[in-house]
Amino acid sequence: MFASFVDRPVLAGVISVLITLIGAVAGLSLPIAQFPEIAPPIINIQATYPGATAQQAYEAIAIPLEQEINGAQNLIYISSTSNADGSVGMDATFEVGSDLNAAAADVLTRAQRAEARLPQAVRDQGLEIVKSSRQRLGNVVLYSDDNRYDELFLSNWAETQVIKPLRRVTGMGRIVNFSNKRYAMRIWLDPARMEALGLSPSQIVQAIEQQNAQITVGSLGKEPVRDAPAFELQIVTKGRLTEAREFADVVIRANPDGSVVRIRDVGRVELGSEQYGSRSTYDNKPAASLGLYQNPEANAVEVMKGVRATMTDIAKRFPPGLQYRIALDRTEFVEASIHEVIKTLIEAIVLVVVITYLFLQNWRATLIPAIAVPVALVGTFGPMALLGFSFNTLSLLGLVLAVGLVVDDAIIVVENTERLMEEGEAPREAAREAVNEVAGPVIATTLVLAALFVPVAFIPGLTGQLYNQFALTIAISVLISAVVSLTLTPALCGLLLKPHDKAAHRSRWRAPLRWFDAALDRATGIAAGSVGRLSRHLVATGLVFLVFAGLTAWMVASRPSAFVPQEDQGYFFADIAMPKGASVARTAAMVEEVGRAALAEPSVAGTIGVAGRGILADVTAPFYGFQIPTLTPWDQREETVTDVIGRLRQRFKNHPDGVLRIVDPSPLPGLGSRGGLTLELQDRSGAGGLALARAAEGFIAKLKELPEIGGATATTSYGVPQLRLDIDRAKAEQLGVSLQSLFDALGTYVGSSFVNLFNKFGFVYQVYVQSESQGRRTIQDLSRLTVPNNRGEPVQIGALVTPHFVSGPTAVLSYNTYPAIEIALDTAESASSGAAIAAVERLAGTALPTDYAVEWTEVAYQEKIAGGWAPLIFGLGVVMIVLLLAGQYESLRLPFVVILVTPLALFGAVGALALRDLPLDIFGQIGLLLLVGLAAKNAILLVSFARDLREKGEDAVTAARDAVRLRLRPILMTSFAFILGSLPLAVASGASANARISMGTVVIGGLLVATLLTLFVTPVFYVAAERLGERRGRTGEPGQKEHGKDDREPGTAPQPAE
């Protein structure tokens, strides 16, 4: 059938051109991404309870919402953070592959049911529910080099002019203004003046509520009226106030003498900020910093393209001196990674062509498989587009490894044609016979490789997403290469190959190649000769193999495991924790110091600083801060991010003011914001925050003793100094002070009271009432504040309350509806993440009381789930190979001969990882799956030819020996073509280098060992299988023919090419 293409080269060419054209057109539409859509969908809920403590916000907001949202379909975990400023952030995380719109609708419905149980102040602020990723996509900063604009102006310019258009960028999720200085009308009360005039804060609030209101009056002459006037006039009047002077003129009280008391008589009014608890900088200059988070379904590269285009347009309207910079762009790493993988792909193609020429030693013969490579690779783009794939790290790694695979089938056809031509056949006849001889093995090996990967497509969750595009990309490329090898390759052999010129073969410049041929002939003789010797000691050979297999099993089991390697992504996080209770000003000084140290590093391009907010747990508190140093591009620096981190860690190791914890960002987009492991310690008994904090402190101390753990830190603190006020309720009643008046006075003077809204600059802003600083600096200031009693007499608050120093939480965290403390873990340099997870779980089982439990989250959670799929994936691969070969050979023995090479490949792969001190991560596991097919492919070539020779009358040993002689050259050629094609992976550098190194190390080590040992082991096992079949009397199986039925004498076979 396939031999007919030798006589129809135009048809063969048309088939390949069509495959290439379809793939090229489809390739133009494929998006670019770092990974497939692996991030679990996240629905983020934001709410605020003005003036509330963290515990109050947790009880009033988080608990009702969690009770309703918990149990949503496909929800895997729900977490919340209730901050000391009354804000609550909640993330509902769903299974990978869940319908994000359906999840959002479900969460919205459940949140609406809970809304009735939320305080009115929370409902007034509203709930914000958005689809968003947890990992930051980028940061846009606004700043001025000459500091002409303060942070308040920059933050509000961002709110009014930048955030609105950025929200319209396709795929944008939420945008966080880390400056958080949104305009607000601030009424600062003078407690002394308030006392002198006998006013209470509630009177101020009531006056503003009444006089700053949206009023609708109606129209004059509007139908129906008698004697309708000629005109209808709509009545307008001043409702909501807009200017500070208007609020200052608000009348609080009219006195009997006709005078009035206005707000300006008891305080001052300014257009200020909603909050003053954070500060934001860029390169230590005041800045507005906008954190961009994408919609989980969106393509990050396309979103950032939209951001850059939008910012370019907005910048045209900037006032003088205002500048912006995209200070952090995570897609730069994505694009650099793709560039590095494409460069690796090109290097692999060149190396494959070189090794092919080394074996074939004929430029015409080398050109034929070289043509097959671009046809198969480009043709793969078409099915990739149909399946919704993208150009990402995994699919492109699949194409890199496919280079060595797609050339294999063409090499087998060309090499067999060359061998027949050396025996004297003409090129066209040789091509026909060659393709007929190898069509069976080519189809078998192709189906084995394709079938090996297809079951992976049905694995659910994150593991399935990681395996899926890599596996199917290879399977598609191998199927296309088989079509090309059986159609275009034989046609080109008939057209391009010429009879061998023996004189040219003896020329001087070919001397090194003759040396290579001689070495190959010696290797062929050694391998073929070993078949007979080992066949005489089948039991001993089998025992040695069993020992070898047992050693392999031990090596695989004992090799440290990991999920994904940490990469140099071009930036890192420096989280700052000051002493508990430190002011934001003190924290800002530490943030600035860390920024100066980072900017002094030659590889650091810029820094994004924030004081008043942590980055490890995204907690808002005055004694937390962070810096995000961004590095220069990978090709402009010699060192890695690890080198920079190491120096900064050493510099701030024993800093007297604060603790600096430097971490890498998460290696998987959408799974948390940082690298390392994240553990949630849960209180399931309701013992309270302090008991949970004590349990966490003891557990962390024991975690630090584990050799697998390099560091353990609680991301929040429960030992924060707080002031507790015990109210003498009886005395308040005696003095005529209502508790509500007392609470209102405290809440307004100290905590600030949200009153209502006003309009300005086309936006709606909030109005707050609070005491001037002299009424809220110290305990004495608090005690001197007064509240009017029912007779209008001022009563000092100090007479009604007794202050006590206590400790409490910075923030209250919960995980899966239980109060929790989040623990960030770093693995020790000598340990893998898998070993660390196992060690922590063992410790938790013995060190924690029964009322406490631990749960993994983010990357660690996914790693735990992924660990259970690896054995099933390999098991399915082996089963598919056995079933296909059993159907082809009509035998159950020969498939097991093929599959027994698997331990050889695993031994080489795990041994190579051990030599390079690398853990077995997800990329290594993907490489192992590929190795199963590659090792089986070589064994199939040997078994298929040995089987054919047996059918022609040779005994088992002779057939196995001659199969080695005939197939050693193509097996070595295809194997070393793949090994050299994978070499750029194993020695990779730059962006995403660690993933390529892991996969390259596995496939090179495994295939190298498997190829060399397969030539000795597979023929011997084939002989053993045939003898076993003969003893059992299976006369119907191949290999049971009588000798002498063939026209050749037993023991003779076509000789390999010289």
N, C-alpha and C positions, 0 to 999 in steps of 0.2 A: 504493500500500500504506500508506505512512505518513500520507497525507491522511485516511484513515479515522479516525485518532485525533482529528481535529477534531470529528467527530460523536460520538465516544465519550470525552468528557473524564473520566468516572468511571474507566474502565478505565486511561486514562493516569495518573490520579492514584494508583490502586491500585498500579500497577507501581512508581512512584516511592516511595510510602510503604513498600512491601515492601523495596525496596532500602535505604531509610534505616533501617528497623527492624532488618533483619539486620545492617547495618553497625554500628549503635549497640550492639546486644547483643554483637557480636564485639569491638568496641572496648573494652568493659569488661574483657576478658580479656587484652588485649595488654600485655605487660610493657614497662617503661621501661628504656632503656639508652643509653649514650653513642653506641655504634656497634653494628652487627651483630656476630656472633661472628667477629671478624677475628683474634684472637690465636692464634698457632700453639700447639698443645698442648705442654705442658712437663711432663716427669717429673723431679722433683728427688730427688737421692740425697745423703744426709748420712752421713758416717762420721768416726770419731775414732781417732787413734793416740796415746794419752797419752804425753807427753814427747818426741814426735818433732819434728824440724825440718820446715820446709816441703818441703825436697828429699826427706827420708826419707818423709814422708807421700805425696808425689807418686809416688815409686818403689814404695812398698809398697801404696798404695790406688788412686790415680788410674789408673796404667798398667794394672793387671789389669782394672779395671772398664771402662776405655775400650776396651781390646782386645776385650772381649766385647760391649759395647753397640754399638760402632761397626758399622754395617751393618744395624741394625734396620730393619724395613720402614717406609718413609716418613720416616725420620730425615733432617733437613736439615743439622743441625750439632749437635755435642756439645762442651761446654766444661766446664772444671773449674778450681777454685781450691783449692790446697793451702796452708794457712796455717801460720805459725810455731808455733802452739799445737797442731799435730797434727791439726786438723780439715780435712776435705775436703768441699767442696760441688760437686756436679756437676749440670748441667742437660742433659737430652737433649731437643732441640727437634724437633718433627715438623711435617710439612706442614699448612697450614691445612685444616681439614675432616677430618683424620684421626680415626679412632675412638680417643678418649682411653683407654677401658677396654682396648682391644686393645693400645694402645701401652704402657700400664702393665703389662699381663700379660707382654708381650714383654720389657720392661726387667727385670722381676722375675725371669723365668726366666734371663736372661743374667747378672744380678747373682748369682744363686744358683750358677751355674756358676763364676763368678770367686771366690766366697767361699772356696773351698778353698785359693786361693793367697794369701789375706790373712793377716797375722799373727794369732796367737791373741788378742793384746791388742785388736785391732780387732774380731774376732769376738765377744769378750766384751762389747764396747760395743754391738755390733749395727749393722745398716744400717737407715737410715730412708728409705723410698721413698714419696714422696707425689706426687699430681697437684697442681700449683701453678702460679700465674702469677708472672712475674718482677716485675711492677709491684705495689707496695704498694697495697692497697685502703684501708687506714686505720691509725690508731694509737690504742690505748687506753692511757692513762697512769693510774697510781695514785700519789697523793702526799698529803701533809698540809701545810696552810698553816703550821702552827707547827713543822714539822720534828720532830715527836715520834717519827716512825718513820724508821729508817735504810733505806738501799737494800737491805740484806740481808733485812730483814723484808718490805719492799714486794715485792721480787722473789719471795719464796717464798709470800707471800699470793697473788700473781698465779698462781704455779704451782699452788697447791693449791685455790684457790677461784674463780679466774677462767678460766684457760685450759681446764680440763676442760669446763665448760659451753659455752664459746665454740667448742670443737672440734665440738660437736654441732649448731651452727648449720648449717642446710642450705646447701651450697655453699661452706663454709669449706675452704680448702686447708691451708697450714701457718701456724703462729703462731710468730713469732720473739720470744723474750724478750731484748731488747737489753741489759737489765741483766745477764742471764746469771749471776746469783748464786744458783744453786740450792744448797740446803743440802747439806753434806757433813761427815762426821766427819773433822776435821783433827787428825793427830798430829804435833805440832811437836817434832822431836828437838833435843836440846842436844848438839852435837858433842863438847864437852869432857867431859860426863858419859859419853857413849858411849865415848870413848877411855879414860876412867878405869876403866870397868867392862869394857873389852875386848870390847865388843859391836859387831857390824856391822849396817848397816841391813837386810840380808836376814834376820837373826834376828828383828827386829821384825816384818817382813812375815810370816814363817813363823808367829810366835806368834799374830798376828791371824787368819791364815788358819785355824789350827787351832781357836782358841777363839771365833771369830765365824763359826759355821757353822750352816746349817739342818740340824737333826738330827731324824730320825724313829726312834722306839724300838720301838713296837708296843703290844701289849695283854696284860694278865694274864688268864688264864682263857679265852682265845679258842680256839674249836674248831679242831682236834680235841685234846681233853685227856682223861685218865682222871679219874674222879671230879670232874666239872665243878663248879666252885664256883657259889655262888648268884649271883655278880655277875661281869661282865666289865669290867675296868678298863683304860681307855686310859692309857698312860704318857706324861706330858709332862715336859719338862725345858727349861732355858734353853738355847737354841741361839744364834740371832742376838742380838747385843747391841743396845740401843736408846739408852742414855744415855752421856754423855761420861764419867761417873764409872766406868761399867762397863768402858769401853775403857781408862781409866787403870789399872784393876785387873788388866788382862791380864798374866799371868805370862810373863816372857821366859825366865827361867832360875832353876833351884833350885840354891842353893849347897850345898857339903858340910856346912856348919854348920847346915843346916836353914832358913836365911834364903832369901828369894826376891827376885828383881829384877823389878819391875813397870814398866809403861810410864811411870807417873808418876815413877819414879826417874830416867828419862833424858829426860823431856820433859813437855809438857803436851798436854792434849786439849781441844778445844772443838768446838761445833757451829758450823762456819764455812761457807765458800763453796767450791764446786768450783773456781772461778777468781777471781782478783782483777785481771784485766787490763782491765776496762772499767768505766765509770761512766756512769750515765744520769740525766738531769735533765729537768724540765719547768719552763719559765720560771726556769731556774737553781736550782730546788729539787730535792733528791733525789727520784727517782721510779723506778717500774718502768714501762718502756715496752714495749708489746707491738705488734709489727708484724703486721698481718693481711694474708694473701695468699689470694685466692679460688681455688677450683677453676676452671680455664679454661672449663669448660662452664657455670658458674653465672652468674646474673644479679647484677651487682654491687649494684644498688639493693635487691634482695630480701635479699641477704646482709647488707648494712648495716642494713636494717630489723630483721633477726633479731638483729644485734649490739646495737642500741640497746635492743630489748626485753629481751634477756638481761641486759645491764648494769643496766637499771632494776631487774630482779628481784634480781640479786646485791647491789646496793647496800643493799637492805633489811637485809642481814646484816653490813654493814661494822662494824668496831669503832669506837669514838668517835674522831673526828678524821681518819679515813681518807676520802679523796675520790677520785673518778675523773672523767676527762673524755675524751671522744672528741676527741682533740686534732687528728686529721687524718681527714677523711672525704672521699675522692675523689668519692663520689656526690653531694656538695653541688654540685660543678661540673656533674655530669651533670644533676641536677634543675634547676639554674639555666639550663643550656644549653637544655633542653627548654622551660622557661618562656619564655626569650627567643625561641625559634623559634615557639612558639604565639602570643606577642605579635606577632611578625612576620606570622604567618598572618592574624591578625585585621586588622592594618593593611593587608595586601595585599587582603583582601576589601573593605574600605572604599574603598580607592583604585580598585579595579576597578569598583565600583558608581558612583563619582563620574565616572570617564572614560566609562562607558557612558551615563550620563545626559547628559554633555556632548555626545555624538554623537547620541543619540536624542532628547533634549530632550522626553521624555515619561515621566512617572513610572510610568505603566502599562507602557510598553514596557521601562523599566529594571527593573521588578519581576520580569519574566519570567526574564531571564538570572540575576538575583540569586537566584531560587528554585532555579535549576539548580545553583548552586555548592554549597550544603550537601548536596544530594542526592548529587551526584557524590563529594564529599569523604568524607562519612560512609559512603556505600556502599562506598568503597574499603576500609574496615576489615575487611569480611567476607573478601574474598580474601586480605588481609594476614594474618589469623588462620589461614586454611587453609594458607598458605605458611610459617607459622612466623615471621613478621616480628615486629618490636617497634616501639614508638614510640622512635625514636632520631634522632640528628641528621640522618642521611641520608634516612630515610623521611619525616621531617617537612619537610625541605627540598624533597623531592619534592612534598609536598602544597602547600607554599608556591608553588612554581612551577606546580603544577597549577591553582592558582586562575585564573591568566591563560589557561590552556588550556581548562579545562572551561567557561569562560564563552564561549569563541570560537564554538563550534558553535551555542549558543543565540543569540548575537548575530547570526550569519549568518542564521538563520531569522527572527528578529525584524526585522532590517533589511530583508530581502527582502520580508517582509509589509508593513512600513511603506511601502516603495517602491511596491508594487502598490496599496496603499490610497490613496496620493497620486495615483495614476493613475485613481482613481475606483472601484476595486473595494470590495465590502463586506468587513468583517473576516474572516468565515468563508471566503468564496471566496478572498480574498487569502491566508489561511493555507494553504488547500489547495494553491493554485498555487505558493506560495512553497516549501513543504516538498518538493513534487515537483521544483522547479527545483534546489534545493540539496542534495537527498538524496545525489546522486552525489558531488559534491565533498566533502560532509561525511564520507561513508563512506570515500572515497579518502584524505582527509587523516588520518582517524582510523586507518585501517589502516597508513598510512605511519608515523605516530608510534609505533603499537604495535609494528609490525614492526622499527622502528629499534632499539627497546629490548630486544625479546625475545632476540636472540642474546647479549646481555650476560649473561643468566642462565646461560649455559653456559661462561663463562670461569672457569677454576679458580683456586684460590689466593686470596691476600689481595686482589688487584686485583678479582677477580670478586665477592668479598664486599662490597667498597666500592661497586662499581657496581650490584650486584644489586638491593638493596632500593630504592635511589633510582630506578633505571630501571623496575623492575616496578611500583612505586607509581604512577609517572606513567602507564605504559601502562594499568594497570587503571583509573585515574581517567579517562583519556581515553576508554576504551571505554565506561565507564558514562555519561560525559557525552554521548557520541554517542547512546546509547539514550534518555537523557532529552531531548536536543534534538530527536530525531525522533519522540518520543511525547508527552511532557508539554508541551514548548514550543509546538508548533503548536496543541495543545488550549487552552492558556492564551491564545495569540494570538487564537483565535476567541472566547474568553470575555471577555477583559479589554480588548482594544484597541477604540477607538471611532473613528468617522470624524473626520478632521482638522478642527479649528476654525480657519479662516484668520484670523478676527478675533483669537482668542487668540494666534495666532502673531505678530500685529502689535502686541501690547500692549507698554507701555513697559518693563516689567520684563524682557522678553525681548530687550532691545536688545543686551546683551553676547553673547547667543547668536546673534543675527542677524549680529553682527560675525564670530563664529566660522564661521557658515555661509558668509558671503561669502568669508572666507579659504580655506575648504575648497573652495569652487567655483573660486576662482582657482587653487589647487593642482591641482585636477582638470583644469582647462583646460591648465595648463602640462604636466602629465604626459602627457595625451592628445595634445597637440600635438607633443610631442617624439618620439612614435612615428613619425610620418611623416617628420620631419626626419632622425632617426637611421637610418631604414630606407633612406634614399637613400645612406647611407655605411656600408654593412654591413662592408666590409673594414676601414675605419678604426676603426669601433666594435669590431670583433673584435680588432684589434691593441692598442687601448687596454685592452681586457679582459685580453688575454694579459700585458701589462705589469703590470696590476693584480694578476693572479693570481701572477705571478712575485714581485712585491713582497710579496704575502701569504705565499708560501712562505718567502721569506727572513726575514720577521718571525717566523713560527712557529718556524723553525729556530734563529734567534738569540735568541729569548726565553729568559731563564734559567728553568730548570725546578726544581721541588721536589716532594717527595712529599706531605706534609701541612703546613699552617702551624702554627707554634708558637702555643699559646693561653695566655691568662692563666687558669690553673687554680686560682688562689687559694692557692698555696704554691710554695716553691722549695727547692732543696737548696744548702746551703753546706758544701762539702767542705773539710776542713782537713788539711793535710800539714805536720807539724812537721819539724825537722831529723832526719835519719836517726839512729835510736837514742835519740830523746828518750823520757823516761819517760811513763807514763800520767798521772801527776800534773801534769806540765808541759803535756801535751796538754789535760787537763781545764781548766787555767787559761785556755788559748786558747779552748776551746769556750765557757767562761763569758763571756769578753770579747766574742766574736762574738754570743752570746745577748743581752748587755746592749745592744750596738749595734742589734740587730734589734728588741728590745723598745722602744727609744727611737723607732722609726719609728711615726708615728701610724696607719699602715695595718696594722701587724702586731698580730695578736690573741694570739699565743702562740708559743712555740718548744719544739721537742723536741730535746734535746741528747744526744749519745753521744760519749764519749771511749774510744779503744781499738779503734775499728772505722771503716773507710772506707765511703763510700756509693757512690762511682763504680764501684769494682770489687768491693764487698762483701768487702773484705779485713780480716782481724783482725790488728792490730798496734798496739803502744802509742803510736806516733807518728801515728796517724790518728784523726780524729774528724769529727763533722759536727753541723750544726744544720739543723733543718727549720722555718723560720718559716712560720706560717700567717697568712693575711691575713683582714681583716674581709670580710663579704659584698660582692659587686660593687656592689650598690645603695647601700652605705654609704660608699663611697670614690670620690674623683674620679680618683685616679691608678691606673695599672696596675702589675702585678707588675714590669714592665720598669723603671719609675721607681725602685722600691724597690731592685731589684738594682743599678741603676746607681750609686746613692748608696753602697751597701755596698761595691761593687767599688772605688769611688774611695777610700773610707775605709781599706780594708785593702790598697791597691795595693802599697805598699812596707813592709809590716809586718816588723819586725826578727826576730820569732820564728817565724813560719810563713807558709805560702802558702795563701791562701783562693781556692777556685775555686767560683763560684756558677753553677748551671745550672738550667734549667727541667726539670720532669718530662717524661717521654716524651709526645708528643702522641697516641700511639696506645696504648691500654691493652693490657698484656700483651707489648709489644715493648720490653723493657728498662725501666729505672727512670728514665732521664734523657733530656733532649732532645739534639740534636746528632747527630753521626755517630760510629760506633764501628768501629774498624779493628783487626784482629788481625795482628800481625807474627809470622810463624811461622819457627822454626828447623827446617828440614827435613833438616839434615845431621848433627845431633847434636853440634854444636860446643860446646855447653854454655851455661849461663846467663849467664856473664860476657861471652862473645862475642855472645850475643843482646842483652844490655844495651848493649854498645858499638854494635852495629848500630842498635838502636832510638834511641840518643842522637843518632847522626849523622843518621838519617832524620828524626827530629823536628825537628832544627835546620833541615833543608832544607824540611820542611813549613811551618815558620813563615815562610819566605821567600816562599811562594806567596801571590799577592794574593787568591786565593779563600779562604784559610784565616785565620780570626781568632785561633785558638789551638789548640795541640796539646800534650797532656799524657799521659805514661805513667801509667796508673792504679796501677801497682805499681813498686817500686824494687828494684834489684839491688845497690845500693851501701850496704847496711845494715851497720854495724860488727858483726862477729862475733868470737868467740874460738875459735880452733882449738887443740885439745889433741893434741899428738903424743906418743903413748905409747911409752915405751922398753920394748918387750916383753921384751927380754933381761934387763934389770934387774929387771923384775917377776918373772921366773922365778927369778932369783938370790935375790931377797928372799922368795920363797915366796908371792907374791901371785898368785892366779889372775886371769886377765883378766875372767872372769865376775863375780868379787867386786868388782873395780875398777869395771866397768860398772854393777853394781847399786848400788854406793855413790854413784857420780856421778849416776845416774838418780834415786835416791831423795833424796839430800841436795839436789840442785839442781833437778831437773826434777819431782819429786814422783812417787811410785809409787801407782798405783791398786791396792788390795788386793782388796777384795770389797765386799759390799753390806750395808746394814742397813735396818731398817724403822722409820719414824716418821711420825706424822700421816697414816697410811693410804697412805704413798708409800714407794717404795724409793729409797734414796740410796746414794751411794758413799763409800768410806773411802779416804783418802789419807794417805800418810806423806811428810814433807818436813822439811828442816832449818829451824830457826829462822833468822831473818834474818841473825844474826851469822855464819852459815856460808856465805852465798851473796851477799854484797854486792860483794866485790872479788876480784881475782885472789889477793891474799894470803890472804883467807878460804878460798878454794878450795884453795890450796896446803896450808893447815894441816889440812884434813880428813884423817882417817885411815881406813885399812881394815885389818882384822886379816889377818895372813898365816897360813900353815898351822900355825904354832906358837902362834897366839893373840896374837902381838905386834903392836902398832899400827905401821903404816907410813904416813908422811905421803904424801898423793897428790902433793904437790909434788915428791917424790923420783922419781916415776914418769912424770910428764908434763912437757912443755915447751909453755907457752902461746904462741900467736902471734895477732896481730891480723890478721884477714882481712875481706873483705866478702862478703856473700851476699844472697840474696833475702829480701824481706819475705814474699812468697808466690810460689809457682810456679803459673803459669797454663798451661793447654793449650787448644788449639782444634783440633778435628777430629784428635785424637790427637798433635798436634805441640806441643812447648813453644812458648809464645807470650807476647808482651807486648801488652797491650791499650792502644790509643791512643785517647783521647777527643778528638774534633775539634769545634771551633766554626767555622762558616762566617763569613766576613767579612760585614759589614753590607751591602756592595754586591754580594755574590755569592749565588747560590742553591745549594741542596744538590746539585743535579744538576751544576752547574759545578764544585763542590768535589770531588765524586766523580771526575769525569773528570780533573781536574788531579792529584789524588792518584795515580790509576792511571798517568797518564803519567810522573809522577815515579818511582813504584815500578819502572816498566819500565826506567829508566835509572840510578837511584841505588842500587839494592839489588844485592848479590851474588847470583849464581844459586842459592846455597844457601838463600836467604831468599825468602819469598813473603808476600803480603798477601791477606787475605780480609775482606770486609765482614760485619758481623753486625747483628742486631736490625733497626732501622728502615732503615739503609742497605742491608742485604741485600734487604729487601723492595722498596725503591725501585729497586734495580738490576733486579729481576725485573719490576716493574711497568712499567718503561720500554719493554719489548718488546711489551707488549699494546696500548698506545695506538694505534699505526698500524693494527693488526688490527681494533680496535674500530671505528674510523672507516671503515675499508675495508668491513667487514661492513655498517655502517649505509648507506653509499652503495649497495652492491650490493642490499640489500633494497629500497631506494626505487626503484631502476631496475627491478628485476624486477616489483614490484607495479604500477608505472605502465605498464610495457610490456604487462603483461597486461590492464590496464584500457583503455588507448588502442589496443591492437593495433598498436603502433608502437614502434620503437626510437629514433626521433628525438625525440619529445616528452619522454620521460623525461630525456634529456640536457639539454633546455632547462630543465627543472625543477632538475636537479642542479647546473647551472652557477652557481646563486646561492650555492653553498657557500663559494667563496672570498670573497664579499662579507661573509658572516657572520664568517668567520675573521678577515678584515681588521679589522672593527670590534671583535671580541672582544680580539684581541691588541693592537690599538691602545689600547683602554681600559686593559688591564693595564699597558702601557708608560706611559701618562699618569699612572697611580697608582703606578708603580714597584713592581708586584707580579709575582712569578714565576708561571709556569704550573704550578700544583700539581694534585693529583688532583681537587680540587673544581672547578678551572677546566676540567680535561679533561672532567669529567662535564657541565659547562655547555656545552662545545663540542659534545658529542654531542647534547645537547638542541637546540642552535642549528641543527644540520643539519636536523632535523625541522621546526623552526619556519620556517626560511627556505624549505624545500621546500613547506610548507603554503601560504604566501602565493603562491608561484609556481604551485602547483596550481590555486588559485582563478582566477588570471588565465588559465592555459592552458586550463582546463576551459571557461570562458565563451567564450574566443576560439574554441575548437574547435566549441562549439555554434553560435556565430554563423557560422562557416565552413560548417557543415552546412546553415545556412539560406540560404546563397547569397552571403555577403559575401566580398570578397577578403581576403587575408591582412592587409594593412595596416589596412584598415577594421575588421576583426574584432579585431585587437589593440588598436586605438585605442578601440573601443567597450567592449572588456573592461576597459580601464583606467578608463573613465568609470563603468562599472557597479559595479566592484568596489573602487575606490579607497577609498570610505567604509568598507565593512566591513573591508578590509585594515588601514587606519589604526586603526580602532576596536579590532579584536582585538589588533593589535600594541601599541598604546599602552596598552591594558588590561593586557597582559602586562608591558610595561615598567614601568608604574606599580605593578603588583602585585609586581614584583621590586625596586622602589626601596628598601623597608625592608631588604632584604638588603645592598644596596651601601653603606648608611650605618649598618650595625649597630654596636652597642656591647655591652659586657657579656660574659658567658660565651659561648665559642665564636664570638665575633664575626668572627675572621679567616677562618674557613671560609665564613661567610655573605657576607663582603665579597668574597672571591675568586669565589664562584659568581655573586653578584649583578652584579659588575663585568663578568664575561664575558657573561652573557646580555643585560644591558642594552646594552652597547656593540655586541655582535654583532647583536642584533635591530634596533637603531636604524639602524645603517648598512645592514644587509641590507634592511630595509623600504623605506627611501628609495631605494636604488639598484635594488631589484628592480622598482619601478614603471617604471624606464627600461630596464633591461637585459633582463628577461624578455620583454616584448613584442617587442623587436627580435630577440632570438634565436628567438622563435616565428616571426616573419616569415622569417628566414633558413632555418629548418627547413622551412617550408612551400614556399618557393621551391626549396630543394634537392630536396624530394620531387617537385615538379612537373617539374623538369628530368630527374629520373630516371624519370619516367613511372609513378609508383606510383598508378595511378588508383583502386585499391581502398582507399586510405587515406582517412581523414577529411580534408576540405578539398579534395577533387577533384571535388565536385559542380559541375554547371553553375550559373552565376549565374542568378538570376531565378526559381528554383524556389520561393522563399518569397513570401508575400503582401506583404512589405515591399520597398521599393526597396533596392538595394545601398547600403551606407554608412549606412543608418538603423538605429537600435536603440532599445530602451526607454531613456528618459533617467533618470538618477539623480534621487533625491529632492532637491527644492529645500531 
